Amino acid sequence: MNDILIISNYYPPEKGAAANRIEQLALKLNQNGYEVSVISPLPNYPKGELFPEYKGRFSVTEKIQNITLKRLWIYPSNSSNIFKRIVSTLSFSTTLFFYLLFAKTPKKVIVQSPPLLLSFISVFTLWLKRKTIILNVSDLWPTAAIELQVLKKNSFSHKMLLFIERFIYKKATHIFGQSNEIITHIHSMFPEKNCFLYRNYPDHFVEDFLVDKDNPNKAIKLFYAGLLGVAQGVFELIQQLNLENLNIELHIFGDGAEKTQIVNYLNQNPNKKIFFHGMLERNVLHETLKDFDIALVPLKTRIYGSVPSKIFEYSALGFPSLYFGGGEGEDIVKENNLGWVVPVEDFEQLNATLVQISALGKDEIQKMKKNIFLHAKNHFNLDRQMKELIENNAF
């Protein structure tokens, strides 16, 4: 049996797309004959504090669903204080460095990027030990940081991150990119680097979501489920929405930096027809969403290389997407007839699209759901993608 190690900053029981994505990769490799181990921090995301069962521990080794998990110490923080965030990142990176340097690890290692500092420490140490390094690039940093205006172009920090980015691409044996834009970007620096497209396809196709609704005149339920952070811009979005006179309501599920602002705003504006539900376990969320109609997928700005995994996840449940993020994700929604596309940050057009959706009615949306589900089942197939990667020696 082939041994393979995955290094990631997130892993369940932590919530969110990043943790789910890495868990799916680990489980699919195991199902295809690999002995998989994962190194990650002690669970602390998204609240920035250790989960109760891991408090007071320096490291924990456990086996869950045939995956060996090595969880290492971190000083957790989701503080807006940049110093505390840096200390948090450095704490796990330091622990990881010494672990990789002295512990026995498999020959093949998958390194998740971003975060860049973590991937740099991993790639540097593994390169010294002559390991086969498979870099899994989900977003382009520091490019995304510049586009989100959290980093100043040509600053010292920007130049340092550019150096790290080039280093990890250069030293990786080969690279997975979640979008064609990521692969194009890497090839612009290293044209000969062997890259594979690795989409964040889901591992669920649930026909229960396609049950016809009893009352077609009930409000159309739009939902957002995920991280409430800077990149998603949900707080600004809810201030701009005009749902009061439409047959639509928005439900928000999630947690993150903007949570307090969102809750306070909705408490002060109870007539917005927007409802906040907090963070739910993934299986509980899926059960809750059976009564919903359309997935809202927003980004604060067009981020080169980014393709939100929600597009694929909700298509596999039959949900049309109202996509508000630009870039390659916009092309995927259009080309696959997965719903509606609105130019990023164009709130006037967003509200106009919501008027059209409101007039459409639940019966038409139900027809869309059935078509989208069948399309996703045939085209967004994780097992098929994994088989092709294995056949092409990507692992």
Secondary structure per residue as TSV (DSSP state, phi and psi in degrees):
chain	resnum	aa	ss	phi	psi
A	1	M	-	360.0	135.4
A	2	N	E	-75.5	134.4
A	3	D	E	-94.7	138.3
A	4	I	E	-147.6	139.0
A	5	L	E	-110.8	140.5
A	6	I	E	-117.1	131.5
A	7	I	E	-112.0	121.1
A	8	S	-	-144.4	147.6
A	9	N	S	-79.3	-11.4
A	10	Y	-	-136.9	142.8
A	11	Y	-	-164.1	144.8
A	12	P	T	-54.1	145.7
A	13	P	T	-80.8	8.0
A	14	E	S	-65.0	151.7
A	15	K	-	-97.6	165.7
A	16	G	S	110.7	167.7
A	17	A	H	-62.8	-38.9
A	18	A	H	-63.6	-47.0
A	19	A	H	-64.5	-43.1
A	20	N	H	-62.6	-40.2
A	21	R	H	-62.5	-45.7
A	22	I	H	-70.2	-37.5
A	23	E	H	-61.9	-43.5
A	24	Q	H	-60.7	-42.4
A	25	L	H	-61.1	-46.0
A	26	A	H	-62.1	-46.4
A	27	L	H	-66.3	-39.3
A	28	K	H	-68.8	-37.3
A	29	L	H	-63.8	-42.0
A	30	N	H	-62.5	-41.5
A	31	Q	H	-65.3	-22.0
A	32	N	T	-100.8	21.4
A	33	G	T	95.6	10.6
A	34	Y	E	-97.4	143.5
A	35	E	E	-90.1	107.7
A	36	V	E	-106.4	134.6
A	37	S	E	-126.8	153.1
A	38	V	E	-131.9	135.6
A	39	I	E	-110.2	128.2
A	40	S	E	-150.7	167.9
A	41	P	E	-70.9	163.1
A	42	L	S	-55.9	133.2
A	43	P	S	-55.6	129.6
A	44	N	-	-152.4	-4.3
A	45	Y	T	-97.4	140.3
A	46	P	T	-99.8	-0.3
A	47	K	T	-76.6	-15.3
A	48	G	T	76.7	27.3
A	49	E	S	-144.8	147.2
A	50	L	-	-61.7	140.0
A	51	F	-	-61.6	145.0
A	52	P	G	-50.6	-41.7
A	53	E	G	-71.4	-9.0
A	54	Y	G	-111.6	-0.5
A	55	K	T	-67.0	142.2
A	56	G	T	79.4	8.2
A	57	R	-	-109.6	142.2
A	58	F	S	-89.7	-36.9
A	59	S	E	-154.0	154.8
A	60	V	E	-138.3	132.6
A	61	T	E	-115.0	127.2
A	62	E	E	-147.4	162.0
A	63	K	E	-122.3	121.0
A	64	I	E	-131.9	125.1
A	65	Q	T	53.2	40.8
A	66	N	T	75.3	4.3
A	67	I	E	-103.2	127.1
A	68	T	E	-84.4	120.7
A	69	L	E	-109.9	126.0
A	70	K	E	-112.4	108.3
A	71	R	E	-103.8	123.4
A	72	L	E	-107.1	160.9
A	73	W	-	-63.2	143.6
A	74	I	-	-145.5	146.7
A	75	Y	-	-89.2	102.9
A	76	P	-	-80.2	145.3
A	77	S	-	-165.9	138.2
A	78	N	-	-120.2	25.7
A	79	S	-	-63.1	150.0
A	80	S	S	-75.8	-10.6
A	81	N	-	-72.2	115.7
A	82	I	H	-62.5	-32.9
A	83	F	H	-64.0	-44.5
A	84	K	H	-64.8	-37.4
A	85	R	H	-65.9	-40.3
A	86	I	H	-64.7	-43.8
A	87	V	H	-59.7	-41.1
A	88	S	H	-61.6	-47.2
A	89	T	H	-62.9	-43.2
A	90	L	H	-66.4	-33.3
A	91	S	H	-61.9	-49.5
A	92	F	H	-70.6	-38.7
A	93	S	H	-59.9	-40.3
A	94	T	H	-67.0	-45.8
A	95	T	H	-60.0	-43.5
A	96	L	H	-63.9	-41.3
A	97	F	H	-56.7	-50.4
A	98	F	H	-69.6	-33.9
A	99	Y	H	-64.2	-49.4
A	100	L	H	-65.2	-33.1
A	101	L	H	-68.1	-39.1
A	102	F	H	-110.4	-20.4
A	103	A	S	-83.9	154.3
A	104	K	-	-78.8	125.7
A	105	T	-	-130.0	156.6
A	106	P	-	-61.0	163.7
A	107	K	S	-67.6	-36.1
A	108	K	E	-102.9	131.8
A	109	V	E	-135.9	129.9
A	110	I	E	-97.5	125.6
A	111	V	E	-112.9	123.9
A	112	Q	E	-82.8	134.1
A	113	S	E	-138.9	139.0
A	114	P	S	-72.7	176.6
A	115	P	S	-74.8	145.6
A	116	L	H	-67.6	-41.5
A	117	L	H	-62.7	-42.6
A	118	L	H	-62.7	-45.4
A	119	S	H	-68.0	-32.9
A	120	F	H	-64.9	-48.9
A	121	I	H	-59.0	-43.1
A	122	S	H	-65.1	-51.8
A	123	V	H	-63.2	-42.7
A	124	F	H	-60.2	-49.2
A	125	T	H	-66.8	-42.8
A	126	L	H	-67.9	-33.6
A	127	W	H	-65.1	-41.0
A	128	L	H	-60.9	-34.0
A	129	K	T	-92.8	8.5
A	130	R	T	58.2	43.2
A	131	K	-	-86.7	160.6
A	132	T	E	-82.1	116.7
A	133	I	E	-107.8	117.3
A	134	I	E	-106.8	109.7
A	135	L	E	-91.0	123.1
A	136	N	E	-104.2	103.4
A	137	V	E	-98.6	112.6
A	138	S	S	-95.9	-28.6
A	139	D	S	-146.8	153.9
A	140	L	-	-92.5	109.8
A	141	W	T	-115.9	139.7
A	142	P	T	-89.9	6.3
A	143	T	H	-53.8	-47.2
A	144	A	H	-63.6	-36.3
A	145	A	H	-65.1	-35.9
A	146	I	H	-68.0	-44.3
A	147	E	H	-66.5	-31.3
A	148	L	T	-85.7	-2.0
A	149	Q	T	61.1	33.0
A	150	V	S	-100.9	-0.4
A	151	L	S	-143.8	137.5
A	152	K	-	-88.7	130.2
A	153	K	T	-61.6	136.9
A	154	N	T	67.9	10.6
A	155	S	S	-72.1	170.3
A	156	F	H	-60.6	-42.7
A	157	S	H	-62.4	-41.3
A	158	H	H	-61.8	-44.9
A	159	K	H	-65.4	-38.2
A	160	M	H	-63.7	-42.6
A	161	L	H	-68.2	-34.1
A	162	L	H	-63.4	-39.8
A	163	F	H	-62.4	-46.0
A	164	I	H	-61.9	-43.1
A	165	E	H	-59.0	-48.2
A	166	R	H	-62.4	-39.5
A	167	F	H	-61.9	-48.4
A	168	I	H	-68.9	-34.3
A	169	Y	H	-66.6	-40.7
A	170	K	H	-67.2	-42.3
A	171	K	H	-85.1	-16.0
A	172	A	-	-65.9	140.4
A	173	T	S	-65.0	-49.0
A	174	H	E	-154.0	173.1
A	175	I	E	-133.3	137.9
A	176	F	E	-98.4	134.4
A	177	G	E	-121.9	135.6
A	178	Q	S	-78.7	-7.9
A	179	S	S	-143.8	159.1
A	180	N	H	-64.1	-32.1
A	181	E	H	-64.0	-38.2
A	182	I	H	-63.1	-45.2
A	183	I	H	-64.4	-40.9
A	184	T	H	-60.3	-42.6
A	185	H	H	-62.0	-45.3
A	186	I	H	-64.7	-42.4
A	187	H	H	-67.7	-22.8
A	188	S	H	-67.6	-23.7
A	189	M	H	-99.1	-39.4
A	190	F	-	-133.8	83.1
A	191	P	T	-58.0	-27.9
A	192	E	T	-91.2	-3.2
A	193	K	-	-66.4	132.3
A	194	N	-	-77.8	116.9
A	195	C	E	-123.7	147.1
A	196	F	E	-126.1	137.1
A	197	L	E	-76.9	122.7
A	198	Y	-	-128.4	93.9
A	199	R	-	-73.7	152.3
A	200	N	-	-86.7	62.4
A	201	Y	-	-72.3	148.4
A	202	P	-	-83.2	169.8
A	203	D	S	-118.0	39.0
A	204	H	-	-146.9	137.8
A	205	F	-	-138.1	103.5
A	206	V	-	-114.2	106.4
A	207	E	G	-72.3	-14.7
A	208	D	G	-56.8	-25.8
A	209	F	G	-73.5	-9.4
A	210	L	G	-98.5	9.4
A	211	V	-	-65.8	131.7
A	212	D	-	-62.5	139.7
A	213	K	-	-75.4	144.1
A	214	D	S	-67.1	-38.5
A	215	N	-	-121.8	100.7
A	216	P	T	-67.7	-11.5
A	217	N	T	-90.9	-5.0
A	218	K	S	-66.2	160.4
A	219	A	-	-60.6	142.2
A	220	I	E	-72.6	126.2
A	221	K	E	-99.0	108.4
A	222	L	E	-92.9	141.7
A	223	F	E	-138.2	149.9
A	224	Y	E	-120.6	130.5
A	225	A	E	-134.2	119.4
A	226	G	E	155.9	-159.8
A	227	L	E	-70.3	137.1
A	228	L	-	-104.7	73.5
A	229	G	S	-121.4	-172.5
A	230	V	T	-62.4	-42.4
A	231	A	T	-64.8	-30.4
A	232	Q	T	-85.5	-30.5
A	233	G	-	62.6	35.0
A	234	V	H	-68.4	-34.7
A	235	F	H	-62.1	-46.2
A	236	E	H	-64.3	-39.9
A	237	L	H	-60.6	-46.2
A	238	I	H	-67.5	-25.4
A	239	Q	H	-71.4	-26.5
A	240	Q	H	-92.6	-16.2
A	241	L	-	-73.8	141.4
A	242	N	-	-120.9	88.6
A	243	L	-	-104.3	-5.6
A	244	E	T	-55.6	-36.8
A	245	N	T	-106.0	16.2
A	246	L	S	-111.6	161.0
A	247	N	S	-87.7	46.8
A	248	I	E	-136.8	143.5
A	249	E	E	-133.5	150.0
A	250	L	E	-110.9	133.4
A	251	H	E	-118.8	133.6
A	252	I	E	-115.3	127.9
A	253	F	E	-122.5	128.7
A	254	G	E	153.8	-173.2
A	255	D	E	-153.6	162.6
A	256	G	S	148.8	-169.8
A	257	A	T	-60.9	-30.5
A	258	E	T	-92.0	1.8
A	259	K	H	-55.5	-49.8
A	260	T	H	-61.3	-43.7
A	261	Q	H	-61.2	-42.3
A	262	I	H	-64.6	-47.0
A	263	V	H	-63.0	-45.1
A	264	N	H	-62.5	-42.5
A	265	Y	H	-64.0	-43.4
A	266	L	H	-68.9	-33.5
A	267	N	H	-64.6	-33.3
A	268	Q	H	-84.2	-14.7
A	269	N	-	-131.2	69.0
A	270	P	T	-69.1	-11.6
A	271	N	T	-93.9	7.3
A	272	K	S	-74.7	-11.2
A	273	K	-	60.9	37.2
A	274	I	E	-124.8	132.3
A	275	F	E	-128.0	135.2
A	276	F	E	-107.0	132.6
A	277	H	E	-119.4	-4.2
A	278	G	E	78.4	-169.2
A	279	M	-	-90.9	133.4
A	280	L	-	-118.9	151.5
A	281	E	-	-57.7	148.7
A	282	R	H	-58.7	-43.2
A	283	N	H	-68.8	-34.1
A	284	V	H	-69.2	-40.7
A	285	L	H	-59.8	-48.4
A	286	H	H	-60.1	-38.9
A	287	E	H	-65.0	-41.3
A	288	T	H	-64.7	-37.3
A	289	L	G	-73.6	-7.1
A	290	K	G	-59.6	-21.2
A	291	D	G	-97.3	10.6
A	292	F	-	-108.1	172.4
A	293	D	-	-122.5	-44.2
A	294	I	E	-138.9	137.9
A	295	A	E	-94.5	129.2
A	296	L	E	-92.6	125.7
A	297	V	E	-124.8	92.9
A	298	P	E	-104.7	155.0
A	299	L	-	-132.6	147.0
A	300	K	S	-62.6	-38.0
A	301	T	S	-150.4	164.6
A	302	R	-	-69.0	118.6
A	303	I	-	-111.1	113.8
A	304	Y	T	-60.6	128.8
A	305	G	T	95.0	-17.7
A	306	S	-	-85.7	131.2
A	307	V	-	-130.7	103.3
A	308	P	-	-57.0	127.9
A	309	S	T	-65.4	-16.7
A	310	K	H	-58.6	-30.3
A	311	I	H	-56.2	-48.2
A	312	F	H	-76.8	-40.4
A	313	E	H	-60.4	-46.5
A	314	Y	H	-80.3	-25.8
A	315	S	H	-62.8	-36.6
A	316	A	T	-70.5	-13.7
A	317	L	T	-100.8	0.7
A	318	G	T	87.8	7.9
A	319	F	-	-82.6	128.9
A	320	P	-	-64.7	150.3
A	321	S	E	-107.6	138.2
A	322	L	E	-100.9	98.6
A	323	Y	E	-95.3	128.9
A	324	F	E	-136.2	54.2
A	325	G	-	-142.9	-7.2
A	326	G	-	69.7	-174.5
A	327	G	H	71.2	-156.0
A	328	E	H	-65.3	-30.7
A	329	G	H	-60.3	-39.4
A	330	E	H	-60.9	-42.9
A	331	D	H	-62.9	-40.0
A	332	I	H	-64.3	-43.6
A	333	V	H	-63.1	-43.7
A	334	K	H	-65.4	-50.2
A	335	E	H	-66.5	-28.2
A	336	N	T	-103.9	7.0
A	337	N	T	51.9	52.9
A	338	L	-	-96.3	2.2
A	339	G	E	148.4	-134.7
A	340	W	E	-118.7	145.8
A	341	V	E	-121.7	131.4
A	342	V	-	-124.7	133.3
A	343	P	-	-54.5	137.6
A	344	V	T	-56.9	134.1
A	345	E	T	70.9	6.9
A	346	D	-	-93.0	83.1
A	347	F	H	-70.8	-28.3
A	348	E	H	-63.0	-45.4
A	349	Q	H	-68.7	-34.3
A	350	L	H	-60.7	-46.7
A	351	N	H	-66.6	-34.9
A	352	A	H	-65.7	-38.7
A	353	T	H	-66.2	-37.2
A	354	L	H	-64.7	-34.0
A	355	V	H	-62.8	-43.6
A	356	Q	H	-63.1	-42.4
A	357	I	H	-64.5	-41.6
A	358	S	H	-60.1	-39.1
A	359	A	H	-74.6	-21.2
A	360	L	H	-66.2	-44.0
A	361	G	-	88.7	161.8
A	362	K	H	-71.4	-31.0
A	363	D	H	-62.5	-44.3
A	364	E	H	-66.8	-38.7
A	365	I	H	-64.3	-37.3
A	366	Q	H	-63.1	-38.7
A	367	K	H	-63.9	-42.2
A	368	M	H	-59.6	-42.3
A	369	K	H	-60.5	-42.4
A	370	K	H	-66.1	-41.8
A	371	N	H	-66.1	-41.9
A	372	I	H	-66.1	-41.7
A	373	F	H	-58.6	-47.8
A	374	L	H	-65.3	-39.5
A	375	H	H	-63.7	-45.6
A	376	A	H	-63.3	-40.1
A	377	K	H	-61.1	-34.5
A	378	N	H	-86.9	-27.2
A	379	H	H	-114.2	-22.1
A	380	F	S	-113.4	62.0
A	381	N	-	-101.8	110.6
A	382	L	H	-66.2	-41.3
A	383	D	H	-61.3	-42.7
A	384	R	H	-65.2	-41.7
A	385	Q	H	-62.7	-44.2
A	386	M	H	-63.1	-42.1
A	387	K	H	-61.1	-43.7
A	388	E	H	-64.6	-39.2
A	389	L	H	-65.1	-42.4
A	390	I	H	-64.2	-42.9
A	391	E	H	-63.0	-28.0
A	392	N	T	-95.2	16.9
A	393	N	T	58.7	32.5
A	394	A	-	-70.1	-22.5
A	395	F	-	-109.5	360.0
